[in-house]
Amino acid sequence: MTTTGNAVPVTWRDYKELTKPNVVLLMILTAAIGMFMAVPGMVPLHVLILGNLGIALCAGSAATINHLVDQRIDRQMARTFKRPVAQGRVAPRQAALFAAGIGVLGMAILLIWINALTAWLTFASLLGYAVVYTMFLKRATPQNIVIGGLAGAAPPLLGWTAVTGEVQGHGLLLALIIFAWTPPHFWALAIHRREEYAAVDIPMLPVTHGVAFTKLHILLYTVIMILITLLPFATRMSGPLYLLGAVVLGGGFLYWAIELLRDKNPNAPMETFKYSIIYLMALFVVMLIDHYLFPVHTL
């Protein structure tokens, strides 16, 4: 344990929190499944381990930069005021050095042991989240999460390129699923936290266009997302088990989107947000199981 200049104790848990481990774990799940979906058999072990390690380190670096950039608004929001940089447990200089260190290490791992394409795509997604989204889009437009969602959608494509060394259609389709999932996922949280976003002048959609408008768009994006999740079956990347899972899980998402629009349940925004996380994890796990039980894919 060390201390900052203000004599605030710093532990390894503070550095762990800087990396947003729960978010990174979800990203690595989709990246790993992207690897498995790219091959009919087993992913080479070194690619599975080192590829995901490199992606995780770069994602953690981007998350740490987010803590640095957002430290002022983090102090004013109930969801984030306890974050290490916002609380002063980790000094900005320490956080910057930590972000640089794990980012460089992650890139080195990908460049040396995986391939240059994956390394540079990972670096682009790091910049997309830490710089383009956090520094500019987040404060510039209510479409911030739609445009910025490109960076968050990258992990399964990165997993795919780590194995194949190529950007292929099915890898892009996996990224498209997450890209379509991101707006209804995050807007549900933004509805719940709209007053906090308004107080710190972040133009999230429910702040700029109202809650009713946002709920309608959550429903529309949910329909689009469900249609996109049928494409792996339509393109013969996935089989009948995946199709069943996509329809059932999509039906659950649609239920919560409609429940939001009905405006009868005050807990619906957070319930929708929580379900969206379970939805994405379950969808990709079902996809992986189907991949080996019904190998109909044509790579």
NUMI-827549 format. One record per residue (C-alpha): chain; x, y, z; residue in one letter. Coordinates in steps of 0.05 Angstrom, whole numbers, padded with zeros to 5 digits. Layout:
BEGIN
+---+--------+--------+--------+---+
: c :   east :  north :     up : r :
+---+--------+--------+--------+---+
: A :      X :      Y :      Z : a :
...
+---+--------+--------+--------+---+
//
This chain:
BEGIN
+---+--------+--------+--------+---+
: c :   east :  north :     up : r :
+---+--------+--------+--------+---+
: A :  00000 :  00000 :  00000 : m :
: A :  00025 :  00070 : -00018 : t :
: A : -00002 :  00140 : -00006 : t :
: A : -00017 :  00200 : -00050 : t :
: A :  00008 :  00270 : -00037 : g :
: A : -00053 :  00280 :  00008 : n :
: A : -00033 :  00220 :  00050 : a :
: A : -00093 :  00181 :  00025 : v :
: A : -00078 :  00106 :  00026 : p :
: A : -00074 :  00073 : -00042 : v :
: A : -00084 : -00001 : -00051 : t :
: A : -00081 : -00049 : -00110 : w :
: A : -00157 : -00048 : -00108 : r :
: A : -00157 :  00025 : -00127 : d :
: A : -00116 :  00009 : -00189 : y :
: A : -00162 : -00049 : -00204 : k :
: A : -00222 : -00002 : -00199 : e :
: A : -00189 :  00046 : -00249 : l :
: A : -00192 : -00009 : -00302 : t :
: A : -00268 : -00018 : -00294 : k :
: A : -00259 : -00093 : -00286 : p :
: A : -00333 : -00112 : -00294 : n :
: A : -00336 : -00076 : -00361 : v :
: A : -00270 : -00106 : -00383 : v :
: A : -00294 : -00176 : -00364 : l :
: A : -00355 : -00169 : -00408 : l :
: A : -00310 : -00144 : -00465 : m :
: A : -00263 : -00203 : -00456 : i :
: A : -00321 : -00252 : -00456 : l :
: A : -00343 : -00226 : -00524 : t :
: A : -00271 : -00223 : -00549 : a :
: A : -00258 : -00296 : -00529 : a :
: A : -00323 : -00319 : -00562 : i :
: A : -00303 : -00280 : -00624 : g :
: A : -00239 : -00322 : -00625 : m :
: A : -00278 : -00388 : -00619 : f :
: A : -00328 : -00367 : -00672 : m :
: A : -00271 : -00355 : -00721 : a :
: A : -00248 : -00427 : -00722 : v :
: A : -00284 : -00494 : -00726 : p :
: A : -00240 : -00526 : -00672 : g :
: A : -00199 : -00501 : -00613 : m :
: A : -00167 : -00432 : -00612 : v :
: A : -00091 : -00437 : -00605 : p :
: A : -00077 : -00431 : -00531 : l :
: A : -00027 : -00375 : -00537 : h :
: A : -00076 : -00333 : -00577 : v :
: A : -00132 : -00346 : -00527 : l :
: A : -00089 : -00326 : -00467 : i :
: A : -00043 : -00272 : -00495 : l :
: A : -00095 : -00242 : -00543 : g :
: A : -00145 : -00232 : -00488 : n :
: A : -00092 : -00207 : -00440 : l :
: A : -00069 : -00154 : -00490 : g :
: A : -00140 : -00132 : -00505 : i :
: A : -00157 : -00129 : -00431 : a :
: A : -00096 : -00087 : -00414 : l :
: A : -00112 : -00037 : -00469 : c :
: A : -00185 : -00035 : -00447 : a :
: A : -00162 : -00022 : -00376 : g :
: A : -00117 :  00034 : -00400 : s :
: A : -00175 :  00067 : -00436 : a :
: A : -00218 :  00060 : -00374 : a :
: A : -00164 :  00093 : -00331 : t :
: A : -00160 :  00151 : -00379 : i :
: A : -00236 :  00158 : -00372 : n :
: A : -00227 :  00164 : -00296 : h :
: A : -00175 :  00219 : -00308 : l :
: A : -00215 :  00259 : -00357 : v :
: A : -00281 :  00253 : -00319 : d :
: A : -00255 :  00265 : -00249 : q :
: A : -00291 :  00331 : -00242 : r :
: A : -00359 :  00305 : -00262 : i :
: A : -00347 :  00239 : -00225 : d :
: A : -00344 :  00278 : -00160 : r :
: A : -00414 :  00305 : -00172 : q :
: A : -00450 :  00241 : -00191 : m :
: A : -00475 :  00190 : -00140 : a :
: A : -00455 :  00132 : -00186 : r :
: A : -00383 :  00154 : -00192 : t :
: A : -00363 :  00199 : -00135 : f :
: A : -00325 :  00143 : -00099 : k :
: A : -00279 :  00129 : -00157 : r :
: A : -00204 :  00130 : -00139 : p :
: A : -00184 :  00192 : -00177 : v :
: A : -00247 :  00230 : -00159 : a :
: A : -00235 :  00215 : -00085 : q :
: A : -00161 :  00231 : -00089 : g :
: A : -00138 :  00161 : -00070 : r :
: A : -00100 :  00157 : -00135 : v :
: A : -00066 :  00221 : -00159 : a :
: A : -00076 :  00241 : -00232 : p :
: A : -00002 :  00231 : -00246 : r :
: A : -00004 :  00161 : -00218 : q :
: A : -00066 :  00145 : -00258 : a :
: A : -00034 :  00172 : -00322 : a :
: A :  00029 :  00131 : -00312 : l :
: A : -00013 :  00069 : -00297 : f :
: A : -00055 :  00080 : -00360 : a :
: A :  00008 :  00089 : -00402 : a :
: A :  00042 :  00028 : -00372 : g :
: A : -00014 : -00022 : -00381 : i :
: A : -00031 :  00007 : -00449 : g :
: A :  00040 : -00001 : -00475 : v :
: A :  00045 : -00071 : -00445 : l :
: A : -00020 : -00092 : -00478 : g :
: A :  00001 : -00065 : -00546 : m :
: A :  00069 : -00099 : -00540 : a :
: A :  00036 : -00166 : -00525 : i :
: A : -00010 : -00159 : -00585 : l :
: A :  00045 : -00137 : -00632 : l :
: A :  00096 : -00189 : -00611 : i :
: A :  00052 : -00251 : -00599 : w :
: A : -00013 : -00239 : -00637 : i :
: A : -00012 : -00196 : -00700 : n :
: A : -00005 : -00123 : -00721 : a :
: A : -00077 : -00118 : -00746 : l :
: A : -00106 : -00137 : -00679 : t :
: A : -00057 : -00091 : -00643 : a :
: A : -00075 : -00030 : -00685 : w :
: A : -00149 : -00043 : -00684 : l :
: A : -00145 : -00049 : -00608 : t :
: A : -00106 :  00017 : -00605 : f :
: A : -00159 :  00050 : -00649 : a :
: A : -00214 :  00027 : -00602 : s :
: A : -00174 :  00052 : -00543 : l :
: A : -00169 :  00121 : -00575 : l :
: A : -00242 :  00117 : -00596 : g :
: A : -00265 :  00108 : -00524 : y :
: A : -00213 :  00147 : -00484 : a :
: A : -00204 :  00206 : -00531 : v :
: A : -00260 :  00212 : -00583 : v :
: A : -00318 :  00191 : -00537 : y :
: A : -00294 :  00212 : -00467 : t :
: A : -00261 :  00278 : -00486 : m :
: A : -00306 :  00301 : -00543 : f :
: A : -00370 :  00263 : -00560 : l :
: A : -00394 :  00254 : -00489 : k :
: A : -00398 :  00329 : -00479 : r :
: A : -00417 :  00348 : -00550 : a :
: A : -00479 :  00311 : -00573 : t :
: A : -00537 :  00269 : -00547 : p :
: A : -00516 :  00218 : -00600 : q :
: A : -00451 :  00208 : -00561 : n :
: A : -00466 :  00136 : -00541 : i :
: A : -00488 :  00117 : -00612 : v :
: A : -00425 :  00142 : -00645 : i :
: A : -00379 :  00124 : -00587 : g :
: A : -00409 :  00055 : -00585 : g :
: A : -00363 :  00036 : -00643 : l :
: A : -00305 :  00030 : -00596 : a :
: A : -00342 : -00012 : -00546 : g :
: A : -00367 : -00058 : -00602 : a :
: A : -00296 : -00077 : -00623 : a :
: A : -00278 : -00136 : -00576 : p :
: A : -00309 : -00194 : -00615 : p :
: A : -00278 : -00168 : -00679 : l :
: A : -00211 : -00162 : -00643 : l :
: A : -00218 : -00234 : -00620 : g :
: A : -00234 : -00255 : -00692 : w :
: A : -00174 : -00219 : -00722 : t :
: A : -00129 : -00246 : -00667 : a :
: A : -00143 : -00316 : -00695 : v :
: A : -00150 : -00303 : -00769 : t :
: A : -00106 : -00242 : -00781 : g :
: A : -00162 : -00214 : -00825 : e :
: A : -00224 : -00171 : -00819 : v :
: A : -00280 : -00215 : -00844 : q :
: A : -00355 : -00207 : -00851 : g :
: A : -00375 : -00252 : -00793 : h :
: A : -00327 : -00216 : -00746 : g :
: A : -00357 : -00150 : -00766 : l :
: A : -00427 : -00179 : -00754 : l :
: A : -00408 : -00196 : -00682 : l :
: A : -00386 : -00124 : -00672 : a :
: A : -00450 : -00099 : -00704 : l :
: A : -00491 : -00137 : -00652 : i :
: A : -00456 : -00100 : -00595 : i :
: A : -00460 : -00034 : -00633 : f :
: A : -00536 : -00041 : -00638 : a :
: A : -00541 : -00064 : -00565 : w :
: A : -00503 : -00005 : -00536 : t :
: A : -00555 :  00051 : -00543 : p :
: A : -00614 :  00016 : -00510 : p :
: A : -00567 : -00012 : -00457 : h :
: A : -00538 :  00056 : -00438 : f :
: A : -00599 :  00099 : -00449 : w :
: A : -00636 :  00058 : -00397 : a :
: A : -00583 :  00077 : -00346 : l :
: A : -00583 :  00149 : -00371 : a :
: A : -00658 :  00154 : -00357 : i :
: A : -00645 :  00130 : -00286 : h :
: A : -00588 :  00180 : -00277 : r :
: A : -00615 :  00237 : -00320 : r :
: A : -00616 :  00289 : -00264 : e :
: A : -00543 :  00275 : -00249 : e :
: A : -00523 :  00281 : -00322 : y :
: A : -00562 :  00346 : -00327 : a :
: A : -00527 :  00374 : -00265 : a :
: A : -00458 :  00364 : -00297 : v :
: A : -00479 :  00387 : -00367 : d :
: A : -00471 :  00320 : -00402 : i :
: A : -00521 :  00320 : -00460 : p :
: A : -00547 :  00249 : -00454 : m :
: A : -00610 :  00237 : -00495 : l :
: A : -00660 :  00238 : -00437 : p :
: A : -00630 :  00305 : -00415 : v :
: A : -00634 :  00339 : -00483 : t :
: A : -00696 :  00306 : -00513 : h :
: A : -00735 :  00282 : -00454 : g :
: A : -00750 :  00214 : -00422 : v :
: A : -00809 :  00197 : -00468 : a :
: A : -00767 :  00209 : -00530 : f :
: A : -00711 :  00166 : -00502 : t :
: A : -00758 :  00109 : -00484 : k :
: A : -00785 :  00108 : -00555 : l :
: A : -00715 :  00105 : -00583 : h :
: A : -00697 :  00049 : -00536 : i :
: A : -00755 :  00009 : -00565 : l :
: A : -00735 :  00025 : -00637 : l :
: A : -00663 :  00007 : -00625 : y :
: A : -00684 : -00057 : -00590 : t :
: A : -00724 : -00078 : -00651 : v :
: A : -00664 : -00062 : -00695 : i :
: A : -00618 : -00101 : -00648 : m :
: A : -00663 : -00162 : -00648 : i :
: A : -00665 : -00163 : -00725 : l :
: A : -00589 : -00158 : -00727 : i :
: A : -00581 : -00215 : -00678 : t :
: A : -00619 : -00260 : -00728 : l :
: A : -00565 : -00248 : -00781 : l :
: A : -00515 : -00300 : -00753 : p :
: A : -00568 : -00353 : -00767 : f :
: A : -00587 : -00323 : -00835 : a :
: A : -00514 : -00322 : -00856 : t :
: A : -00502 : -00393 : -00831 : r :
: A : -00451 : -00373 : -00780 : m :
: A : -00497 : -00401 : -00726 : s :
: A : -00549 : -00455 : -00721 : g :
: A : -00618 : -00470 : -00691 : p :
: A : -00598 : -00466 : -00618 : l :
: A : -00571 : -00396 : -00628 : y :
: A : -00634 : -00376 : -00666 : l :
: A : -00677 : -00400 : -00608 : l :
: A : -00634 : -00364 : -00558 : g :
: A : -00633 : -00299 : -00598 : a :
: A : -00709 : -00299 : -00604 : v :
: A : -00723 : -00316 : -00531 : v :
: A : -00671 : -00267 : -00504 : l :
: A : -00693 : -00214 : -00553 : g :
: A : -00764 : -00224 : -00530 : g :
: A : -00742 : -00209 : -00459 : g :
: A : -00707 : -00145 : -00481 : f :
: A : -00769 : -00125 : -00521 : l :
: A : -00812 : -00136 : -00459 : y :
: A : -00770 : -00088 : -00418 : w :
: A : -00768 : -00037 : -00475 : a :
: A : -00844 : -00038 : -00477 : i :
: A : -00848 : -00036 : -00401 : e :
: A : -00806 :  00027 : -00404 : l :
: A : -00852 :  00059 : -00455 : l :
: A : -00914 :  00042 : -00414 : r :
: A : -00885 :  00082 : -00357 : d :
: A : -00920 :  00042 : -00303 : k :
: A : -00859 :  00014 : -00268 : n :
: A : -00812 :  00065 : -00235 : p :
: A : -00758 :  00011 : -00231 : n :
: A : -00761 : -00005 : -00306 : a :
: A : -00700 :  00036 : -00327 : p :
: A : -00652 :  00000 : -00280 : m :
: A : -00686 : -00067 : -00292 : e :
: A : -00676 : -00056 : -00367 : t :
: A : -00604 : -00038 : -00356 : f :
: A : -00591 : -00100 : -00314 : k :
: A : -00626 : -00145 : -00363 : y :
: A : -00586 : -00116 : -00421 : s :
: A : -00521 : -00140 : -00389 : i :
: A : -00549 : -00210 : -00377 : i :
: A : -00577 : -00209 : -00448 : y :
: A : -00510 : -00196 : -00481 : l :
: A : -00472 : -00247 : -00439 : m :
: A : -00525 : -00301 : -00451 : a :
: A : -00531 : -00286 : -00526 : l :
: A : -00456 : -00296 : -00537 : f :
: A : -00453 : -00358 : -00492 : v :
: A : -00511 : -00390 : -00530 : v :
: A : -00475 : -00371 : -00595 : m :
: A : -00412 : -00407 : -00571 : l :
: A : -00450 : -00470 : -00549 : i :
: A : -00487 : -00472 : -00616 : d :
: A : -00421 : -00463 : -00653 : h :
: A : -00397 : -00531 : -00629 : y :
: A : -00464 : -00568 : -00626 : l :
: A : -00488 : -00545 : -00695 : f :
: A : -00427 : -00529 : -00738 : p :
: A : -00464 : -00502 : -00798 : v :
: A : -00419 : -00441 : -00807 : h :
: A : -00386 : -00425 : -00873 : t :
: A : -00325 : -00383 : -00856 : l :
+---+--------+--------+--------+---+
//
